[in-house]
Amino acid sequence: MTDIPSYTNHNDGFFKAAGQSLAYSLLQAPIDSVNQIVKHTVGKDNLVDLHIVSAPLEQRENSSGEIGQMVGNVAGALPYFVLLNRLGGSAARRIAGV
């Protein structure tokens, strides 16, 4: 008897995919980045990994879930770009003497 393959529906819809991607890129991705830098700098692999939000599931190509993931990723990264722009802009003005 052959096994029947099971298919999971990775098309969660626009809003669910956008929310999951927003939470992941806003919270979990920066935590993972800092943790990776510390692990490579200190040389310790036994640091505690903090997992708040799981990674979003892969969406079907050209689906509303895929578009939702793109929107969520951009929305989650936007606050960090604004913050770095503010910090970098004020530092550049101080250095230039403006």
DAPE-V6279 format. One record per residue. N is the residue number from 1. OMEGA is omega as a letter, one per 30 degrees, with the letter a starting at -180 (999 if undefined). Layout:
n,omega
N,OMEGA
N,OMEGA
//
This chain:
n,omega
1,a
2,l
3,l
4,a
5,l
6,a
7,l
8,l
9,l
10,l
11,a
12,a
13,a
14,a
15,l
16,l
17,l
18,l
19,l
20,l
21,l
22,a
23,a
24,a
25,l
26,a
27,a
28,a
29,l
30,l
31,l
32,a
33,l
34,l
35,l
36,l
37,l
38,l
39,a
40,a
41,a
42,a
43,a
44,l
45,a
46,l
47,a
48,l
49,l
50,l
51,l
52,a
53,l
54,a
55,l
56,l
57,l
58,a
59,l
60,a
61,l
62,l
63,l
64,l
65,l
66,l
67,l
68,l
69,l
70,l
71,l
72,l
73,l
74,a
75,l
76,a
77,a
78,l
79,l
80,l
81,l
82,l
83,l
84,l
85,l
86,a
87,a
88,l
89,l
90,l
91,l
92,l
93,l
94,a
95,a
96,l
97,a
98,999
//
